[in-house]
């Protein structure tokens, strides 16, 4: 089995700690010997969190022997990383373990020298501190996670889920990762980076795009242009495009493509519509465009997705068989 060691240091962010336990602990494979053994490895046998104490059944010695080490975030970044933790994480890395961090866990990896000269990320609020404290680390505060060979870092909170699903997909492929994502009620691939969470207009502000985003999601099947959206937002197209990126971290076109692919996923899961009909109902110009966008975002084509997640009822086919798989544009 593949052992995943989750570090439990004093002051650990409890939410971060539970993410890898749930993701890797819920994997079920045809061959159980290839599944994950999750071990919570404590700095001490009893570890303090902000809300409660944790009994850690495994030790830092167990962490050094693991195949994958996950380092959750810690609450107080003013406290020095204990030497015992630095040594254990560095030892696991030296013997070939994959080492990953969630949120401010990146500070532990940096203290162990694992991020020197590497691109890495952490929670956007802590990014400047990480860059100033460890100037050899190339800090990217926008992305959800960064894979740098044997080391992987992720941003705050739910970005740890994105990263763990990514690691699971690397190990066992899309279908296994998608099943776990479904259990977590989360997308397997989330669009946009941390910037979508950094800047928010106050609720009720004339420039707040929240209501427009809701309208866009409800009308994604319609032909929408930047000019039309800008008029609804009472802005010039240039101002609208700038505000949209500030508040969502992406462009109006990419946001719409994502919404349309999500709608296509819902239809493939719940309906017997042909691929042609799904393309029209989700707002794509033609089936070829749907297939291309779907493949890029989801990682498989619409038909393969339907085989994995669709209802047992066999989907109808048009007389030309136009729902044949393909990826042209």
C-alpha positions as CSV (number, residue, x, y, z in Angstrom):
1,X,0.0,0.0,0.0
2,X,0.9,3.6,-0.5
3,X,1.4,5.3,2.9
4,X,0.3,9.0,3.2
5,X,1.6,10.7,6.3
6,X,-0.3,13.8,7.4
7,X,1.7,16.0,9.8
8,X,0.0,17.1,12.9
9,X,2.0,19.9,14.5
10,X,0.9,22.0,17.5
11,X,-1.4,24.8,16.2
12,X,-2.3,22.9,13.0
13,X,-5.2,24.1,11.0
14,X,-7.7,21.3,11.7
15,X,-9.6,21.8,8.4
16,X,-6.3,21.4,6.4
17,X,-5.4,18.3,8.3
18,X,-8.7,16.6,7.6
19,X,-8.6,17.2,3.8
20,X,-5.9,14.5,2.9
21,X,-7.4,12.1,5.5
22,X,-10.7,12.2,3.7
23,X,-9.5,12.3,0.1
24,X,-7.0,9.5,0.3
25,X,-8.8,7.6,3.0
26,X,-11.9,7.2,0.8
27,X,-10.2,5.7,-2.2
28,X,-11.4,2.2,-3.1
29,X,-9.6,0.3,-5.9
30,X,-10.2,-3.1,-7.5
31,X,-6.9,-4.2,-6.0
32,X,-6.9,-3.1,-2.3
33,X,-3.2,-3.5,-2.1
34,X,-2.8,-0.4,-4.2
35,X,-5.0,1.8,-1.9
36,X,-3.7,4.3,0.6
37,X,-2.8,3.9,4.2
38,X,-3.4,7.3,5.9
39,X,-1.4,8.0,9.0
40,X,-1.7,11.1,11.2
41,X,1.8,11.7,12.5
42,X,2.0,14.0,15.5
43,X,4.7,16.3,16.8
44,X,3.6,14.8,20.1
45,X,1.0,12.2,21.0
46,X,-1.5,14.9,21.9
47,X,-1.5,17.9,19.5
48,X,-3.2,21.2,20.2
49,X,-5.5,22.9,17.6
50,X,-7.4,26.1,18.1
51,X,-10.7,24.3,18.9
52,X,-9.7,20.9,20.3
53,X,-6.8,18.5,20.9
54,X,-5.9,15.6,18.6
55,X,-4.6,12.2,19.6
56,X,-2.0,11.4,16.9
57,X,-1.5,7.6,16.7
58,X,1.7,7.9,14.6
59,X,5.0,9.7,15.1
60,X,7.5,11.7,13.2
61,X,9.5,8.5,12.7
62,X,6.5,7.1,10.8
63,X,6.4,10.2,8.7
64,X,10.0,9.8,7.6
65,X,9.1,6.3,6.2
66,X,6.0,7.4,4.2
67,X,5.5,7.5,0.5
68,X,3.7,10.8,0.5
69,X,3.9,13.5,3.2
70,X,1.2,16.1,3.5
71,X,2.0,19.2,5.7
72,X,-1.2,21.1,6.6
73,X,-1.2,24.8,7.5
74,X,-0.4,26.2,11.0
75,X,-2.1,29.0,12.8
76,X,0.8,31.0,14.2
77,X,3.5,31.9,11.6
78,X,5.5,33.8,14.2
79,X,6.5,30.6,15.9
80,X,9.7,28.9,14.6
81,X,9.2,25.5,12.9
82,X,10.4,22.9,15.4
83,X,13.7,21.3,14.5
84,X,12.2,17.8,14.9
85,X,9.6,18.6,12.2
86,X,12.2,20.1,9.9
87,X,14.4,17.1,10.2
88,X,11.6,14.6,9.7
89,X,10.2,16.3,6.6
90,X,13.7,16.7,5.1
91,X,14.5,13.1,5.8
92,X,11.3,11.9,4.1
93,X,12.2,14.0,1.1
94,X,15.7,12.7,1.0
95,X,14.6,9.1,0.9
96,X,12.3,9.9,-2.1
97,X,8.9,10.7,-0.6
98,X,6.6,13.1,-2.4
99,X,6.1,16.1,-0.1
100,X,3.2,18.4,-0.3
101,X,1.8,21.3,1.7
102,X,-1.6,22.9,2.3
103,X,-1.9,26.6,3.0
104,X,0.8,27.8,5.4
105,X,2.3,24.3,5.5
106,X,4.6,25.8,2.8
107,X,6.5,27.5,5.5
108,X,7.5,24.1,6.9
109,X,8.7,23.0,3.5
110,X,10.6,26.2,3.1
111,X,12.2,25.8,6.5
112,X,13.4,22.3,5.5
113,X,15.0,23.8,2.4
114,X,12.7,21.9,0.0
115,X,11.5,25.1,-1.8
116,X,14.9,26.7,-2.5
117,X,14.9,27.9,-6.1
118,X,11.4,26.4,-6.7
119,X,8.1,28.0,-7.6
120,X,5.6,27.5,-4.8
121,X,2.4,28.9,-3.4
122,X,0.6,29.4,-0.1
123,X,-2.5,31.3,1.1
124,X,-2.5,34.7,-0.6
125,X,-2.5,36.4,2.8
126,X,0.8,34.8,3.7
127,X,2.4,35.0,0.3
128,X,4.4,38.2,0.9
129,X,5.6,36.9,4.3
130,X,6.8,33.6,2.7
131,X,8.6,35.5,0.0
132,X,10.3,37.9,2.5
133,X,11.2,35.2,5.0
134,X,12.6,32.8,2.3
135,X,13.8,34.9,-0.6
136,X,15.1,31.9,-2.6
137,X,11.5,30.7,-3.0
138,X,9.7,31.8,-6.1
139,X,6.3,32.6,-4.6
140,X,3.2,32.6,-6.9
141,X,0.3,34.0,-5.0
142,X,-2.3,33.5,-7.7
143,X,-2.4,29.7,-8.4
144,X,-4.3,27.1,-6.5
145,X,-1.4,24.7,-6.4
146,X,2.1,24.3,-7.9
147,X,3.8,21.0,-8.8
148,X,7.6,21.2,-8.7
149,X,8.7,17.7,-9.2
150,X,8.8,15.9,-5.9
151,X,7.4,18.9,-4.1
152,X,3.8,20.2,-4.4
153,X,2.4,23.3,-2.6
154,X,-1.2,24.5,-2.5
155,X,-3.0,27.7,-1.5
156,X,-5.4,28.0,1.4
157,X,-8.2,25.8,2.6
158,X,-10.1,24.3,-0.3
159,X,-7.1,24.6,-2.6
160,X,-5.7,21.7,-0.5
161,X,-8.6,19.6,-1.8
162,X,-7.8,20.6,-5.4
163,X,-4.2,19.5,-4.8
164,X,-5.0,16.2,-3.2
165,X,-7.4,15.4,-6.1
166,X,-4.6,16.2,-8.5
167,X,-2.2,13.9,-6.7
168,X,-4.8,11.2,-6.7
169,X,-5.3,11.7,-10.4
170,X,-1.6,11.4,-11.0
171,X,-1.5,8.1,-9.1
172,X,-4.6,6.4,-10.3
173,X,-6.1,8.4,-13.2
174,X,-9.1,10.6,-13.9
175,X,-11.9,8.2,-13.1
176,X,-10.7,7.3,-9.6
177,X,-10.1,11.0,-8.8
178,X,-13.5,12.0,-10.2
179,X,-15.2,9.4,-8.0
180,X,-13.6,10.9,-4.9
181,X,-14.4,14.5,-6.1
182,X,-18.0,13.4,-6.4
183,X,-18.0,12.2,-2.8
184,X,-16.6,15.5,-1.7
185,X,-19.2,17.4,-3.8
186,X,-16.4,19.3,-5.5
187,X,-15.2,19.8,-9.0
188,X,-12.3,17.7,-10.1
189,X,-10.7,20.7,-11.9
190,X,-11.5,24.2,-10.6
191,X,-11.0,27.1,-12.9
192,X,-9.2,30.4,-11.9
193,X,-6.6,31.0,-9.3
194,X,-6.5,32.6,-5.9
195,X,-7.1,36.1,-7.4
196,X,-10.8,35.3,-7.6
197,X,-10.8,35.3,-3.7
198,X,-8.5,38.3,-3.1
199,X,-10.6,41.2,-4.2
200,X,-14.3,41.5,-3.6
201,X,-16.6,44.5,-4.0
202,X,-18.8,45.1,-1.0
203,X,-22.3,43.6,-1.4
204,X,-24.8,46.0,-2.9
205,X,-22.1,48.1,-4.6
206,X,-23.0,49.2,-8.1
207,X,-19.9,47.5,-9.4
208,X,-20.5,44.2,-7.7
209,X,-20.8,41.5,-10.4
210,X,-22.5,38.9,-8.2
211,X,-26.0,39.3,-9.6
212,X,-24.6,39.4,-13.2
213,X,-22.7,36.2,-12.6
214,X,-25.9,34.5,-11.5
215,X,-27.6,35.8,-14.6
216,X,-24.7,34.6,-16.8
217,X,-24.9,31.1,-15.3
218,X,-28.7,30.9,-15.9
219,X,-28.3,32.2,-19.5
220,X,-25.0,30.5,-20.5
221,X,-26.8,28.7,-23.3
222,X,-27.5,32.0,-25.0
223,X,-25.1,33.8,-27.3
224,X,-23.5,36.3,-24.9
225,X,-21.0,38.9,-25.8
226,X,-18.8,41.2,-23.7
227,X,-20.7,44.2,-25.1
228,X,-24.0,42.7,-24.0
229,X,-22.7,41.8,-20.5
230,X,-21.1,45.2,-20.2
231,X,-24.4,46.9,-20.9
232,X,-26.1,44.8,-18.2
233,X,-23.4,45.9,-15.8
234,X,-23.7,49.5,-16.9
235,X,-20.0,49.7,-17.7
236,X,-18.0,50.2,-20.8
237,X,-16.6,47.0,-22.3
238,X,-13.1,47.8,-21.2
239,X,-14.1,48.7,-17.6
240,X,-16.3,45.6,-17.5
241,X,-13.5,43.3,-18.7
242,X,-11.1,44.8,-16.1
243,X,-13.6,44.5,-13.2
244,X,-14.6,41.0,-14.2
245,X,-11.0,39.8,-14.0
246,X,-10.5,41.6,-10.7
247,X,-13.5,39.8,-9.2
248,X,-13.3,36.4,-10.8
249,X,-9.6,35.9,-11.7
250,X,-10.5,35.1,-15.3
251,X,-12.1,36.6,-18.5
252,X,-15.8,36.7,-19.3
253,X,-15.3,34.3,-22.2
254,X,-13.4,31.7,-20.1
255,X,-16.0,32.1,-17.3
256,X,-18.8,31.3,-19.8
257,X,-16.9,28.4,-21.2
258,X,-16.5,26.9,-17.7
259,X,-20.2,27.5,-17.0
260,X,-21.2,25.8,-20.3
261,X,-19.0,22.8,-19.6
262,X,-20.5,22.4,-16.2
263,X,-23.9,22.6,-17.7
264,X,-22.9,19.9,-20.3
265,X,-21.7,17.7,-17.4
266,X,-25.1,18.0,-15.7
267,X,-26.9,17.1,-18.9
268,X,-24.6,14.1,-19.6
269,X,-25.2,12.8,-16.1
270,X,-28.9,13.2,-16.0
271,X,-30.4,13.2,-19.5
272,X,-30.5,11.1,-22.6
273,X,-29.8,14.0,-25.0
274,X,-27.5,13.3,-27.9
275,X,-24.1,15.1,-27.9
276,X,-25.6,17.5,-30.6
277,X,-28.5,18.3,-28.3
278,X,-26.2,18.7,-25.2
279,X,-24.0,21.2,-27.2
280,X,-27.0,23.3,-28.1
281,X,-28.5,23.2,-24.6
282,X,-25.2,24.2,-23.0
283,X,-24.5,27.0,-25.3
284,X,-21.8,25.7,-27.7
285,X,-21.9,26.5,-31.4
286,X,-21.5,22.9,-32.5
287,X,-20.6,19.4,-31.1
288,X,-17.0,19.7,-32.1
289,X,-16.5,22.8,-30.0
290,X,-18.2,21.1,-27.1
291,X,-15.9,18.1,-27.4
292,X,-12.8,20.2,-27.6
293,X,-13.7,22.5,-24.6
294,X,-15.0,19.5,-22.6
295,X,-11.8,17.5,-23.2
296,X,-9.6,20.4,-22.2
297,X,-11.4,21.1,-19.0
298,X,-12.6,17.7,-17.8
299,X,-9.8,15.6,-19.1
300,X,-12.1,13.1,-21.0
301,X,-14.5,13.5,-23.9
302,X,-18.3,13.9,-23.4
303,X,-19.0,10.2,-24.3
304,X,-16.4,8.9,-21.9
305,X,-17.8,11.1,-19.2
306,X,-21.3,9.9,-19.8
307,X,-20.1,6.3,-19.6
308,X,-18.6,7.0,-16.2
309,X,-21.3,9.3,-14.7
310,X,-24.4,9.1,-16.8
311,X,-27.7,7.4,-15.9
312,X,-28.1,3.7,-16.8
313,X,-30.5,4.6,-19.6
314,X,-28.9,4.4,-22.9
315,X,-28.7,7.9,-24.6
316,X,-30.5,8.3,-27.9
317,X,-28.4,8.9,-31.0
318,X,-29.4,11.1,-33.9
319,X,-29.6,9.3,-37.2
320,X,-26.2,10.5,-38.4
321,X,-24.5,9.3,-35.2
322,X,-23.3,12.8,-34.6
323,X,-22.4,12.1,-30.9
324,X,-19.3,10.2,-32.0
325,X,-16.3,11.2,-29.9
326,X,-13.8,13.7,-31.4
327,X,-11.7,16.7,-30.5
328,X,-11.6,19.1,-33.4
329,X,-11.9,22.9,-33.5
